């Protein structure tokens, strides 16, 4: 147990105050509730070697955060300090990320559906504008926010009025780049202009005599 001798007096290892060492950086993912609790043990290195280690003997301070719960992605500086003398402290960084994708709550017009709302009445002349047709769209929720970008791609089983279905893959992307997709199927019912076209009123010009 003797480390060295100074002035003819032995120094006992257990009598030396512990030196605190923090991890340079730890990576943490936000939970389904969009939070992450940071503990002393997560940040300290070698805490098991500290005699009678107790997390309650330390404080934890995270820059820009009240308490020890982080609720948004980013890089944070964290400081661990002893409550009692000699009040050593150390600091490190925390990289907090949101890695959870959005969750689809409703995806109408599932493949093979018979829902009349999933039938698209489209004029042949407008078939090329099918992506602008009004259709039932899916909904989703996210652990941190509902600020999504919603995009889609279509797989059309034809390129004229004989087309019968459109398979659309919807993709939600959250602000952290996590994505989730679902598939809808829309049936095409081409409109015919025949009976719906009315002839214009006859335009007649008359001369009025004096």
N, C-alpha and C positions, 0 to 999 in steps of 0.2 A: 504493500500500500504506500510505500514511500516513493515520491516522485523525484525529489531532489533535496539537497540540503543547503539552506541559506542561513548564513550567520550561525552555523552549527546547530540550527533547529530544523527538525524534519517537518515537511509540509504534507499533510494527509490529503489524498485526493478528494475524500468525502467532505473535507472542510472548505473546499474551494467553491465559490458561487458558480452556478451553471451559466454557461454562455448560450444565449438564445440564437438559434439559426433558423431563418425562414426559407421556405422554398422560393426560388427565383420567380417561378410562375406555376400556377396550377390552372387546369382547365375544368370548367364547371358547365353543365348543361341545365337550362331552366326546366322546371317540372311542368306537368300538365296544368298547373295553376300559375304558370309564368313567374316562378320564384325559385330562389336557391338560397338555402341557409348555409352560411359560412361559419365553420367552427374553428376553435383554436387548433385542434388536432389536424385539420386539413392543411393548415398553413405552416405550423412548426415542423422542423426536421428533428428527428431523434428525440421526440418527447418521452419515449419510453425509457430513455437513459437518464432523465431528470429525476432525482430522488423524490419519492412521494409525490409524483406528478398529479396535479388536479387542475382541470381546465378552469375551475372557479377561481384559481389564483392568478388568472390572467385577464386582461381586457383585450378586446378586439375592436379596431377602428377601421372602417372602410371609407376611403375618400369619397365624398359626395353622397353618402348613404347614412341614413339614421338607423341605428341598430345593426344587425348582422344579416339581414335578409335583402338580397339583391333581386330586383324585379324587371330588369331590362338588360339586353345584351350590351357588351362593351368590355373595356379593359379598366380594371380598378386597382388602386394601390391599397394594400391592407397592412396594418401595423399591429403587432402583438406585443403587449407590455406586461411586465410583472406588476402586481398590485402592491406587494410588500418590497422593502429593500432587499437587494440593491437596485430594484426597479429596472432591470435590463429590458431591452426591447429589440425587435428586429422587424423588417418589412419585406414584402414581396408583392407580386402582381397576380391578379386573378383575371383570366380570360373567360368571360361568360358568354355562352352561345345559346341560341334557340335552335334546336335540331328537330323539333317535333313538327310534323307536317299538319296542315289543316285537316279537319275531319268533315267528310261529306255528311250532311244531315238529311238531304233529300235530293234524289236524282230522278226526276220524272221521265216518262217515256222510255222505260227500260226496253231492251231488245225483246221483240216478240209481243209487245203490248198491243191492246185493242182499244186504247183510249182515244175517243174521238178528238180530244184536244191535241193529239199528236199527229193529226192529218193536216197536211199543208196544201191548201188550195192555191195553186200557182198557175198563172198564165204562161203559155209556152214561151212567149216573148220575154218573160221575166225569169226564166229558169236559171239564167246565169247569175241572178241576184239572190239566189237561195240563201246565201249567208246573211242577208239582211232581213229575212222573214222573221216575224214575231213568233217565238216558240216558247213553251215552258222551259225554264232554265233551272239548273240545280242550285242548291244553297249549301253553305259550309260554315263552320265555326273554327276558331283558332285559340290556342292556349294564351297568346299574348295580345292579339288584336284581330279585328276582322277587316283589316285593310288589305284586301286581296286584289290581284290582277287575274281576271277570268278570261281565258282564251279557249279557242276550239279549233279542231280540224275536222273536215268532212270526208267521208268515204262514200261516194255516190255510185250506185250500181247502174250507171248509164249516163248519157250526156244529152238526152233529148226528152220529149214529153212521154216517152214510154217508160221512163224511170219510175220505179215504184217505192224505193226506200232510200233514206239517207242515214248513215250511221255517223253520229257526231261524238267525238271524244272531247269532253270538257276538261280543262286543267286549271285548278286554283293554285296560285303562287303567292305565298305570304311575303312580308317585307324582308325576311331573312333568306329568301330563296328556296324554302321548302315547298314541295309540290304534292298534290294529290289529284287523281283523275277519276272520272266516271264516264259511262257511255250511255247515250240516248239514241233512240231510233225513231225517225219520223217517216211517215208514209206520204207519198205524193199523190194528190188527186188533181190532175191537170184540168184547168178550167177551159171550157169551150166558149167562144164569143158568140156563136151562131144566134141563138134566140135572144141574147141580151143586147144585140146591136139595134138601135132604132134609127130609122132614116131621118135625115134632117128635115125640118119644116121647109116647104117650098117658099122660095123668096120671090115675091111678085112686085114689079114696079109698075105703077099706074101714072099716066099723065093726067093732070087735072085741067079741064077746059076753062076758058074764061067765062 
